[in-house]
Amino acid sequence: MIESHIYKKGLPKAFYKAFKNKTDIKANIMFMFALICDTRIKWKFKDKRASEELDGHIINKLLFNDGRCLVFENGGHYFNTQIAERGRIDAVGRLVKAKPITLDGNTYPERIIRNIVEQDENGNIKIEKPNAVIIKNNIYDFATLDLLMPFIDTLTYIWQSLQIDLSNNRVKRVIVATDPNQANVIKKEINKLIDGIDSVAVITDKNATDGLKTIEKAVSNADIKDLREVYDWLFNMLLSFIGIDTISQIDKQSGMTPEEINANNSFTKLMLNSHTDFLQEACNDLNKLYNIGASIELVGIEKETKEKIIDETIQNNI
């Protein structure tokens, strides 16, 4: 879970305080994509009680962090919880039993996910019917965060590199003085001239023999352009991975025909379908078991808007 990554860094356990204090770039990137994924999928339930008790945001959070979520009814109330496997699978390796664990640590009796068919010594067939539904993130129950983590690590590295470059670019001159008092006076006077913006670094070198001198700033821009290009590509790759077409992706497809642009979007559609197909299947199972009118809605750029942008891009190129 995102919280565990923050705790491993030795940061304060106050989850939102860690982000508010901007203590960890990686944690902020993970949180950003968690928000995007949560906003992307909207859960709806026509049944009033289910709508009140099944929180779509918590479902999205569990899918992002754990890769799956268990929904069941108990005593007339609905729950969506984490899952503890019980080691029971069917002939094709699918989970048939699971133990619900709520986020506050409470547990409930085992729930049946799929039909369990058993035969006794007398040849009598006994069938245990499902009384819960697993919402799967994908075919492998992989958490979205785990899928994105290798890319997030690289994105964090590039982000830090760009920040270092920006800090270095802020320093326009580096002046060396032999006397600390002299350095403070020079820095104070320079800050007055530039309205307090600290863009000139004045350092002290007691071993200097030639008094005041100006040295070259410690920065190299040789690789920054490449880093920025990789950053843009990687960020858009991550968005494509969670099924989102971005305007920047469309803008970069200059000179391409509509057929080529649509073919380029195939990856985004496949990744989105690999996720939403399982969510839709879960909705069907929930409606079949509880008849609560479960459905999902995708939030993003409308098809008409996207087609208009593509058309305008092509016309401008022509």
C-alpha positions as CSV (number, residue, x, y, z in Angstrom):
1,M,0.0,0.0,0.0
2,I,1.1,3.6,-0.5
3,E,1.2,4.1,3.3
4,S,3.7,1.3,3.7
5,H,6.1,2.9,1.1
6,I,6.0,6.1,3.2
7,Y,6.6,4.3,6.4
8,K,9.6,2.5,4.9
9,K,11.2,5.9,4.2
10,G,11.0,6.6,7.9
11,L,8.6,9.5,7.3
12,P,5.9,10.6,9.8
13,K,3.0,8.2,10.1
14,A,0.6,11.0,9.5
15,F,-0.2,10.0,5.9
16,Y,-1.4,13.3,4.6
17,K,1.1,15.3,6.6
18,A,3.8,13.5,4.7
19,F,2.4,14.7,1.4
20,K,1.6,18.2,2.7
21,N,5.3,18.6,3.8
22,K,6.5,17.4,0.4
23,T,8.9,15.0,2.0
24,D,9.1,12.4,-0.7
25,I,8.8,12.8,-4.5
26,K,8.1,9.1,-5.1
27,A,5.3,9.1,-2.6
28,N,3.8,12.1,-4.3
29,I,3.9,10.5,-7.7
30,M,2.3,7.3,-6.3
31,F,-0.4,9.4,-4.7
32,M,-1.0,11.4,-7.9
33,F,-1.6,8.2,-10.0
34,A,-3.8,6.8,-7.2
35,L,-6.0,9.9,-7.5
36,I,-6.1,9.6,-11.3
37,C,-7.1,5.9,-11.1
38,D,-9.8,6.7,-8.5
39,T,-11.2,9.6,-10.6
40,R,-11.1,7.5,-13.8
41,I,-13.6,4.8,-12.6
42,K,-16.9,5.8,-11.0
43,W,-19.0,3.1,-9.3
44,K,-22.8,3.3,-9.2
45,F,-25.4,1.2,-7.4
46,K,-29.1,1.6,-8.0
47,D,-29.9,-0.1,-4.7
48,K,-30.2,2.6,-2.0
49,R,-28.5,0.6,0.8
50,A,-25.7,-0.6,-1.5
51,S,-25.1,2.9,-2.7
52,E,-24.8,4.1,0.9
53,E,-22.6,1.3,2.2
54,L,-20.4,0.3,-0.8
55,D,-17.9,3.1,-1.2
56,G,-16.5,3.2,-4.8
57,H,-13.5,5.2,-3.7
58,I,-12.5,2.4,-1.3
59,I,-13.0,-0.2,-4.0
60,N,-10.7,1.8,-6.3
61,K,-8.2,2.2,-3.5
62,L,-8.1,-1.6,-2.8
63,L,-7.7,-2.3,-6.5
64,F,-4.8,0.2,-6.8
65,N,-3.0,-1.1,-3.6
66,D,-4.0,-4.8,-3.5
67,G,-5.3,-5.8,-6.9
68,R,-8.7,-7.1,-5.7
69,C,-11.6,-6.4,-3.4
70,L,-14.3,-8.6,-1.8
71,V,-17.9,-7.5,-1.8
72,F,-20.5,-9.4,0.4
73,E,-23.7,-8.9,2.3
74,N,-24.0,-9.7,6.0
75,G,-27.0,-9.0,8.2
76,G,-28.7,-6.8,5.6
77,H,-25.6,-4.7,5.2
78,Y,-23.0,-4.6,2.3
79,F,-19.2,-4.6,2.8
80,N,-16.2,-4.2,0.5
81,T,-13.0,-5.5,2.2
82,Q,-9.6,-6.9,1.7
83,I,-9.1,-10.6,1.1
84,A,-7.3,-13.4,2.9
85,E,-6.9,-16.4,0.7
86,R,-7.9,-19.8,2.2
87,G,-5.9,-22.0,-0.2
88,R,-9.0,-23.3,-2.0
89,I,-9.0,-23.2,-5.8
90,D,-11.0,-24.8,-8.5
91,A,-9.8,-27.1,-11.4
92,V,-8.5,-24.1,-13.4
93,G,-6.8,-22.3,-10.5
94,R,-9.5,-19.8,-9.6
95,L,-10.1,-18.8,-6.0
96,V,-13.3,-20.3,-4.6
97,K,-13.1,-19.3,-0.9
98,A,-11.8,-16.2,0.8
99,K,-11.9,-14.6,4.2
100,P,-12.9,-11.0,4.4
101,I,-10.7,-8.6,6.4
102,T,-12.0,-5.0,6.9
103,L,-9.7,-2.1,6.8
104,D,-10.1,-1.7,10.6
105,G,-8.8,-5.3,11.1
106,N,-12.1,-7.1,11.7
107,T,-12.7,-10.5,10.1
108,Y,-15.8,-12.4,9.0
109,P,-16.5,-16.0,8.2
110,E,-15.2,-17.5,5.0
111,R,-17.1,-16.5,1.9
112,I,-17.7,-18.6,-1.2
113,I,-16.7,-17.0,-4.5
114,R,-17.7,-19.8,-6.9
115,N,-19.8,-23.0,-6.8
116,I,-18.2,-25.7,-4.7
117,V,-19.3,-29.1,-5.9
118,E,-18.7,-32.0,-3.5
119,Q,-19.7,-35.7,-3.6
120,D,-20.1,-37.7,-0.3
121,E,-19.5,-41.4,0.2
122,N,-23.0,-42.3,-0.9
123,G,-22.6,-40.5,-4.2
124,N,-24.8,-37.6,-3.2
125,I,-23.9,-34.2,-4.8
126,K,-23.7,-31.2,-2.6
127,I,-23.3,-27.7,-4.1
128,E,-22.3,-24.6,-2.1
129,K,-23.5,-21.5,-3.8
130,P,-21.5,-18.2,-4.0
131,N,-22.3,-15.6,-1.3
132,A,-19.7,-13.0,-2.2
133,V,-18.1,-11.4,-5.3
134,I,-14.4,-10.7,-6.0
135,I,-13.7,-7.5,-7.9
136,K,-10.5,-8.2,-9.8
137,N,-8.1,-5.6,-11.1
138,N,-6.9,-7.9,-13.9
139,I,-6.5,-11.6,-14.7
140,Y,-3.5,-11.9,-12.3
141,D,-5.0,-9.9,-9.4
142,F,-2.0,-7.6,-9.8
143,A,-2.2,-4.2,-8.0
144,T,-2.0,-1.1,-10.2
145,L,0.7,0.3,-8.0
146,D,2.9,-2.8,-8.5
147,L,2.5,-2.6,-12.2
148,L,3.4,1.1,-12.3
149,M,6.3,1.0,-9.7
150,P,9.2,0.3,-12.2
151,F,8.1,3.3,-14.2
152,I,7.5,5.4,-11.1
153,D,11.1,4.7,-10.0
154,T,12.5,6.1,-13.2
155,L,10.1,9.0,-13.2
156,T,11.2,9.9,-9.7
157,Y,14.9,9.8,-10.8
158,I,14.2,12.1,-13.7
159,W,12.1,14.4,-11.6
160,Q,15.0,14.8,-9.1
161,S,17.5,15.4,-11.9
162,L,15.4,18.1,-13.4
163,Q,15.0,19.7,-9.9
164,I,18.8,19.7,-9.5
165,D,19.1,21.4,-12.9
166,L,16.5,24.0,-12.1
167,S,18.3,24.8,-8.8
168,N,21.7,25.1,-10.6
169,N,20.2,27.3,-13.3
170,R,18.9,29.6,-10.6
171,V,22.5,30.5,-9.6
172,K,23.8,32.9,-12.3
173,R,27.1,33.7,-10.7
174,V,29.4,32.2,-8.0
175,I,31.6,34.7,-6.2
176,V,34.5,33.6,-3.9
177,A,35.6,35.9,-1.0
178,T,38.4,35.5,1.5
179,D,36.6,37.0,4.4
180,P,33.2,35.7,5.7
181,N,32.1,39.2,6.6
182,Q,33.0,40.4,3.2
183,A,30.9,37.6,1.7
184,N,27.9,38.5,3.8
185,V,28.1,42.2,2.8
186,I,28.4,41.3,-0.9
187,K,25.4,38.9,-0.8
188,K,23.3,41.4,1.1
189,E,24.0,44.2,-1.4
190,I,23.3,41.9,-4.4
191,N,20.0,40.7,-2.9
192,K,18.9,44.3,-2.5
193,L,19.5,44.9,-6.2
194,I,17.6,41.8,-7.3
195,D,14.7,42.1,-4.9
196,G,15.8,39.4,-2.6
197,I,15.9,36.6,-5.2
198,D,18.9,34.5,-4.3
199,S,20.4,33.9,-7.7
200,V,24.0,34.8,-6.8
201,A,26.0,32.5,-4.6
202,V,28.8,34.1,-2.5
203,I,31.1,31.6,-0.8
204,T,34.1,32.0,1.5
205,D,37.5,30.6,0.8
206,K,40.1,31.6,3.4
207,N,42.9,30.1,1.3
208,A,42.1,32.3,-1.7
209,T,45.1,34.6,-2.6
210,D,43.5,36.8,-5.3
211,G,40.7,38.4,-3.3
212,L,37.3,38.4,-4.9
213,K,36.8,36.3,-8.0
214,T,33.9,35.0,-10.1
215,I,33.8,31.3,-11.0
216,E,31.7,29.3,-13.4
217,K,28.4,28.0,-12.0
218,A,28.4,24.2,-11.3
219,V,25.9,23.0,-14.0
220,S,25.9,21.1,-17.2
221,N,22.9,21.2,-19.5
222,A,24.2,18.6,-21.9
223,D,21.7,15.8,-20.9
224,I,18.8,17.9,-19.6
225,K,17.0,18.1,-23.0
226,D,17.1,14.3,-23.3
227,L,15.9,13.9,-19.7
228,R,12.9,16.2,-20.4
229,E,12.0,14.2,-23.5
230,V,12.2,10.9,-21.5
231,Y,10.1,12.4,-18.7
232,D,7.4,13.5,-21.2
233,W,7.4,10.1,-22.9
234,L,7.4,8.2,-19.6
235,F,4.6,10.2,-18.1
236,N,2.4,9.7,-21.1
237,M,3.3,6.0,-21.2
238,L,2.1,5.7,-17.6
239,L,-1.2,7.4,-18.5
240,S,-1.6,5.1,-21.5
241,F,-0.9,2.1,-19.2
242,I,-4.0,3.1,-17.1
243,G,-6.1,3.7,-20.2
244,I,-5.9,7.4,-20.7
245,D,-5.3,9.2,-24.0
246,T,-3.6,12.6,-23.5
247,I,-3.6,15.8,-25.6
248,S,0.2,15.7,-25.7
249,Q,0.0,12.2,-27.2
250,I,-2.2,13.5,-30.0
251,D,-0.1,16.6,-30.5
252,K,3.1,14.5,-31.0
253,Q,1.4,12.5,-33.7
254,S,1.9,15.2,-36.3
255,G,1.8,14.2,-39.9
256,M,-0.1,11.0,-39.2
257,T,-3.3,9.9,-40.9
258,P,-6.4,9.2,-38.9
259,E,-5.9,5.4,-39.5
260,E,-2.3,5.7,-38.1
261,I,-3.5,7.7,-35.0
262,N,-6.2,5.2,-34.3
263,A,-3.7,2.3,-34.6
264,N,-1.5,4.2,-32.2
265,N,-4.3,4.3,-29.7
266,S,-4.8,0.5,-29.7
267,F,-2.4,0.0,-26.9
268,T,-4.3,2.4,-24.7
269,K,-7.6,0.7,-25.5
270,L,-6.2,-2.7,-24.8
271,M,-4.8,-1.7,-21.4
272,L,-8.1,-0.1,-20.5
273,N,-10.1,-3.1,-21.5
274,S,-7.8,-5.5,-19.6
275,H,-8.9,-3.6,-16.5
276,T,-12.5,-2.6,-17.2
277,D,-13.6,-6.0,-18.5
278,F,-13.0,-7.5,-15.1
279,L,-14.8,-4.7,-13.4
280,Q,-17.8,-5.1,-15.7
281,E,-17.7,-8.9,-15.0
282,A,-17.8,-8.1,-11.3
283,C,-20.8,-5.8,-11.8
284,N,-22.6,-8.6,-13.6
285,D,-21.9,-11.0,-10.7
286,L,-23.0,-8.5,-8.1
287,N,-26.3,-7.9,-9.9
288,K,-26.8,-11.6,-10.4
289,L,-26.2,-12.3,-6.7
290,Y,-27.7,-9.3,-5.0
291,N,-29.6,-7.4,-7.7
292,I,-28.2,-4.0,-6.6
293,G,-27.8,-2.4,-10.0
294,A,-24.0,-2.2,-10.0
295,S,-22.3,-0.4,-12.9
296,I,-19.1,1.5,-13.7
297,E,-18.6,4.7,-15.6
298,L,-15.4,5.9,-17.2
299,V,-14.3,9.5,-16.8
300,G,-12.1,11.1,-19.4
301,I,-11.9,12.9,-22.7
302,E,-15.2,12.5,-24.6
303,K,-14.9,10.7,-27.9
304,E,-16.3,13.7,-29.9
305,T,-13.8,16.1,-28.2
306,K,-10.9,13.7,-29.0
307,E,-11.9,13.3,-32.6
308,K,-12.2,17.1,-33.0
309,I,-8.6,17.5,-31.6
310,I,-7.2,14.9,-34.0
311,D,-9.0,16.4,-37.0
312,E,-7.6,19.9,-36.1
313,T,-4.1,18.5,-35.7
314,I,-4.3,16.8,-39.1
315,Q,-5.6,20.0,-40.8
316,N,-2.9,22.1,-39.2
317,N,-0.2,19.7,-40.5
318,I,-1.7,19.9,-44.0
